[in-house]
Amino acid sequence: MSFISDGWYVCWRELKHFIHSKVGVVSITLQPIIWLVLMGNMFQRVAYIPGFPANSYIEWMAAGVIAMTVLFGGIYGGMSVLWDKRFGFMNKMLAAPISRSSVAFGKMFAAAIRSAFQVSIILGIALILGAPMRAGVLGAVALILIAMLLCLAFAGISLSIGAMVNGHETFFAIVNFLTMPLIFLSSALFPADFMPNWLRIAVAYNPVTYAIDPMRTLMITGWDWAIIIPGVTVVGIFTLFIGGMATFLFRRSVA
């Protein structure tokens, strides 16, 4: 229980910083909405291409924008580690009678809760713009949980990077190198069937794709377990592996 309670206190500290940063709350809320509105209208004619697997481009890209938001939210979560190290708060946490694992868990879980807030807003905007939610209210809840699971994984990656590097420049260089290929080498913006064969291979091995597919299925098709269960299983295994690795690297790097 002490691991969970200690982790929650760390998580609550991160969330308080998020709530008190009015500019940060507004920016992370508006950015995905801009993506949804602008790109949804710019590429709406893509839906007229024969074989496009949705009635409109908004329907297709809504799950992709959610994944993009979660990915960016998770991958930049490690910045708090750099700030804590710079201002000396990390040393205070490490001197406190709490485990390093609970510090890592708390920061990762805070990123996942922030992502749930963002996803709820994006989903609501997407529904207003005409995207469906065939799986109903429970499907929306399941979608948010899948998004949180994906965010936990990338928050773990970010946490590891933040613990191992000391400069913000190095951190941004690494995370920017990771995020853009993961987005464009997935089914976030376009169906894999519309891509060249070599890109399809990259999409098939991208963990982001396995989160997008069940989220998109919940929205467009409904409870299609043949797609939802394999996708959630892959994302779950990926998150457990990354979470364990992140905790190990964090404990070793801040020792």
N, C-alpha and C positions, 0 to 999 in steps of 0.2 A: 504493500500500500504506500509506503514512503516514496517509492519510485514514481508512482502515479501522482501523488500529491505534490511532490517536489517538481515534477515535470509540469503540473498544472500551474504552479506559481510562476514558473519561467514563462509558460505560455501566456498567462494573464498579463505579465509585464509587457510582453511583445504586443498583445492586443491593445493595451492602454496606450502605447506609443502610436499604434495605428489609428485609434479613435481620436486621439488628440491632434493628429496631423490632418487638419482639415483639407489642406491642398492635396495631400497624398490620397485621401479618401475620394476626393472629387476627380483627380486625374486617373486613378485606376478604374474608376467607374465610367468615365466618359470615353476613355480610349477604346475599349472594346465596342462600345455603342457606335463610335465613329466608324470603326472597321465594319460593323454589321450594316449600318445604313449606307455608307459610301460604296463598299465593295458589293453589297447585295444589289445595288442599283446599277453599278458600272458593268457588272458581269451577268445581268439578268438574262441576256440573250443566249447565254451558254445553255440554259435549260431547253432551248429550242433545238439543240443538236440531237439528231436521232440516237436513241439509246441512253440518253441522260436519265439517271435513276431517281429523279425527283420531279415534282411538278413545277418547282421554281428553284432558282439559285439560292434564295433565302433559306428554303427548306434544307438544302444541302450544306450550306456553309455555316449554319447556326451552330451545329455541333463542333465544327472546325474552329470557329471563333471562341467557343467555350474552351476547347483544348489549348488554343493559343494563349488565352488569358491565364489559364491554370499553369501552363508551362512557364510563362514569364513571371507570374507571381511566385511560383515555387523556386525558380532558378535564381531569382534575385533575393530570396529569403536569407541567404548567407551573408548579406551585407551587414546585418545586425551583429554578426560575429566580429567583423572588422571594426565596427564602431565600438563595440564593447572592449576589444583589445586596445584600441587607440586611447579611449578615455579611462582605462584601468578597471572598468567594471567586471571584465572577465576574470581578473585576478581575485576580485572579491567573491565572485560566485565559486571559483575553484577553491577558495579558502573556507567557504561555508561547508557545513556537514551535509552536503548533498552529492550524489554521484554525478560524474560527468555524463553518464548515459541519460540521466533525467534532464540535464541541460540541453542535450542534443534533441531528445524527444520533445521537450517543451517548445523549442524553436520550430521544429518541423510541424508540430501539431498546430501552432499558431498560424503558420503559412497555410495549412489546410483549411482552417476556419475562415481566414480572410478570403480564400478562394471560393468557399461556399457562399459567402456574402456577394462576391462578384458574379458568380454563376447564376444566383437567384435573380439578380437584376438583368443580366444578359438574356436569360431565358424568358423573363417577362417581356422585355423589349422585342425579342424574336417572335413571341406569340402575337404581340400587337401588330408586327409587320407581316404577319400571315403564316408564320411557321406553325406546324401542327404539333400536338403532343398526344399521339395515338394511345400511349400507355396510361394516360390520365394522371391524376395527382400522385399516385404511388410511383408512376414512371418518372415524374419530375424529381421525386425524392431519391429514387435509385440513380438517376442521372447525376444529381449533386454528389451523392456518395462516391460514384465512380470518379468524378472530377476531383474530389478530395483525395482519393486513393492515388491518382496520378500526381497530384500536387505533393503529396508526402514523398514520393520517389524523387522528384526533382528538387524538392527542398533539401532532401538528404544529400544529393549531389552538390548543391550549392553550399550546404553547411560544410561539407568536406573541403571544398575549394576555399571557402572563407577561413577555415581553420589552418590551412596549409600555406596560404599566401599572406603577405602583410600589407600590400598596397592595393588601393582601389583600382588603379590602372590595370594591374595584372588580373584582378578579379573580373573586371569588365571585359577584358580581352578574351579570357577563357570562356566566360558564359555566353558572350556574343558569338563566339566560334561554335558553341554547341547548339544554341537555340535555333538559329535560322535554318541550318540544314535539317534539324528535326521537324520543323514546321513544313518546309517545302518538300521534304522527302516523306510525306505522309499523305493521307487522304483528306487533309483538312480543307483544302480549297478546291480540289478537282478529283473526280473518280480515278482510281488506279487504272481502269480500263482505257482511259484517254491518254495514258502515259506510254512512253517507249518501254520496251521490255526491260532494259537495264534499270530504269527507274522503278518499275514494278517490283523488282527484286529488293531494292532498298526499302520501298514502302512495306513490303511483306515482313521485313525484319525490324521495322521501326516500332518500338513499344507505344509510341503516341498513337499509331494507327489502331492498336488493339484497345485503346480507350475511346477513340473517336467512333469506331464502328458500333459498339453497343449503345453509346449515347445517341448516335444518329438513328439507330434502329428503334430505340424507345420513342423517338420523336416522329419518325416517318412511318414506321411499320407497326410498332407495338411490341408486345412481349414475345419476340421471336427468340426463344431460348437457344436455338442452334447457333445464333450469332452472339447473344449476350453472354452465355456461360463461358465459351472459350476466350472471349475478349477479357472478361473480368478475371478469369483464372490467370491469364498471362500477365495482366497488369498487377494482380495481387502478388504473384511470385516475384515479379520485377521489383515491386515496392518492398517486399520483405528482404530481398537480397540487398537492395540499395540501402535500406534502413539499417541493416546489420553492418554493412561496409561503412556507412557514414558514421555510425556510432563508434566503430573501431578506430577509424581515421581521426575522428574528433578527439577521442580520448588520448590517442597517441600524440596528436599534433599540439594539444594545449597542455600536455604534461610538463 
